Amino acid sequence: MQNLLEYYNNETPGRLLSKLINSQELKTCFSEYEILDESDRAIILEKIKSIINEDIADLPLLLRGMKKSTLKAKLADKLNSNDSLYDGLFLVGEKAKNFLCKPDEIPHPLKHINATDVNVASWIFDSYSELGGNPPVDLKYFRESANKKAFCNALTENSLFFDYYLFGLHTENSSRLVNFVSTTLSPAIALNNTTKDNLVIFLWLPKNFTLYMNAGKLKTYEKAIIEKKLPVIKDSFFPHEKEFSIKGFIPPHYILCVHDVGENKLVLNPALLVEKADWIEDGLNVNQERFQDFIKTTAYLRFLQLTNNLSFAEKKA
C-alpha cells in the first residue's frame, strides 16, 4: 500500500482507519471471508464512521501494534491458518502477558489480578527502589527503607492505589508482569516503523469502561496520593507513546479490526454485522459459546471474566 508509513506517521487513529477502510489497495475481509456483499460493507462503514466521528466525546480510538508471530504463539496452538488466527483474536481478545504463566511461575507476589495484599505492596516498593534510567517518580522516597511500612499501609487501604503504581512500573518496562496490556493513541508508535510481520489492532474504549490507566487518569489520583504523602508519578514520562494501559485484557467486544500490514489486508470483526442498539457503550455482540473450548487450545493458562460492575473473576483455562 502506497504511503503506508506516511499514513502511520502523520495521521490520527480515526483518520488513519478511515483511509485504510476506504482504500482500494487494501483487501478487506471478515476473517477468511472477503466482503462481497455491498450492503454488509455499508453497515460496517457506517459503524466505523460512528466510532471515528470526532463529535463523540471521551471515546478514544486506540491501537495496539504487535508481531503476527507473537499472536500466533498465543492463539494458534491447534489452528492451521492465518484466518483462524483472527477468529481466535475476535473470540478471546488480547490478554496481559502474565496469563501465559501459571501463578506459581510468576516471579513476584502479584499472582492474581485481584491481589492487593501487603506482600504485593512491599514488592511494588522494592521494585521502585531498584529503578534507574528515566524513572516515573522521584526515587528518593523508595530508596529510604523507613518509608516502606507507611507505603504498604496506604496501598492496602485503597486498592486503586495499586493500579496507580503498577501502571508506573508497566510503562517503565512493559515486559514486567503487572496485569496491563499496552495500547496507544499514536499510529506511529503502534507500527513501530516496520511493516514486516506486523499487525495493528484498532479498538475503542466506551465511556463506561474504566479499567485502564493513562496520563490523564494519573491526575485524578494525584490529590489522594499527596494527602497520603506518597510520591506522585509523572504525568507522562514517555509522552510520545501516548499510552493507555488496559487492565487485564482487551475484550474482543471492543476490537473493530486488525490491519495485517504484511499481507496488506484489513480484517474486520464479524461481530460488527450483529445488530445491537447500544454497541458503542457496551461493546459488540460477540458470540462466545466456543470460548471455553477454544481457550484450552491456546497458550493461555488463565483467563478473566468481566462482570457487569467491572470487576474481574480469574479462571483456569
Salt bridges, closest charged atoms under 4 A:
GLU11 OE1 - ARG15 NE 2.85
GLU11 OE2 - LYS19 NZ 2.56
ASP83 OD1 - LYS265 NZ 3.84
GLU94 OE2 - ARG64 NH2 3.02
GLU94 OE2 - LYS74 NZ 2.81
ASP126 OD1 - LYS148 NZ 2.96
GLU157 OE1 - LYS228 NZ 2.80
ASP163 OD1 - LYS247 NZ 3.11
GLU172 OE1 - ARG176 NH1 3.29
GLU222 OE1 - LYS219 NZ 3.48
GLU241 OE2 - HIS240 NE2 3.92
GLU243 OE2 - HIS170 NE2 3.15
ASP260 OD2 - LYS68 NZ 2.71
GLU263 OE2 - LYS68 NZ 2.63
GLU263 OE1 - LYS265 NZ 3.28
GLU314 OE2 - HIS112 ND1 3.02
GLU314 OE2 - ARG302 NH1 2.31
